[in-house]
Amino acid sequence: MTTPAALDIEGLRRTNGAGGAEFVLEVDRFVLRAGEAVAIAGPSGSGKSTFLDLAALALAPDSAVRLGLGGVDAAALWRRGATEALARLRAQSIGYVLQTGALLPFVSVRENILLPQRLSGWEDHARVEALAATLGIAATLSRKPETLSVGQRQRAAIARALAHRPALVLADEPTAALHPELADTVLELLVTQAAAHGAALLLATHDPERAERFGLPVVPITAVHGESRSRLSHG
C-alpha cells in the first residue's frame, strides 16, 4: 500500500520582487511521503526559503493546481481566502525550525516549546520534558533563550517543532550558523527525532554533502538558464 503524502504539491508558481528584480519559483510536482526525509539544495537566492515558506503556508502561491497537507488542499483554501482554516492547518500540521532558532526572547525555553501545543488547543508538559531530555536541554527549560548557546537554541527549536506532533517538519538551513561538529550533532538530532516521532522532514540546505551523510536524499533546485527562474520537482 502506498504511504500517504504529508506534502503534495502540483503546478505551483510563486513570484517574488517586481520589475527587474522579479524572481519566479516553479514547482512542477513535489511529493513527500509520511515519515520521509528529504533535503533540497541550491545556491543562495535559488528559492529554497521561499519553497519552505510556501510549504509552511506562510506565503501564498500565485497559482497552484494542488498544495496538499495531510489530505487538505491548502491551495483551495488560499483561493477562498480561508485564513482561519489556513491558520488551523498550519498550527496543527507543521513544525518549523529556522536558521537561528527564532525562539521568542521574552519567555522561557519551556514556554517556547509549549507554544505550538497551545496554538493547537492543548498542552502536554510531560511531552515537553521528554523532548527536552532527549535533546539534552532539560536543564535550560526555565531559562530565557538569550542565555543559551547557539547549539542549545537550535535544540530548543527542534523540540518546539516536534512538540505538537506535526505531520510535517520544515527546517531552513538549521545548521548554517553552527561550527561543523555541532552542525553534525544538530542535524543528526533533527533527522532522528523527526523519524522517531513519525514526522516527514523537509530540509533546505547549502551543504548537500552533510545532508547525504545523514541519509537524506538531496533534491536540487534547478535554475533556468538565462532567466530569473528556478524549478523544483520530486516524487
Secondary structure, 3 states (H helix, E strand, C coil): CCCCEEEEEEEEEEEECCHHHCEEEEEEEEEEECCCEEEEECCCCCCHHHHHHHHCCCCCCCECCEEEECCEEHHHHHHHCCHHHHHHHHHHHEEEECCCCCCCCCCCHHHHHHHHHHHCCCCCHHHHHHHHHHCCCHHHCCCCHHHCCHHHHHHHHHHHHHCCCCCEEEEECCCCCCCHHHHHHHHHHHHHHHHHCCCEEEEEECCHHHHHHCCCCEEECEECCCCCEEEEEEC
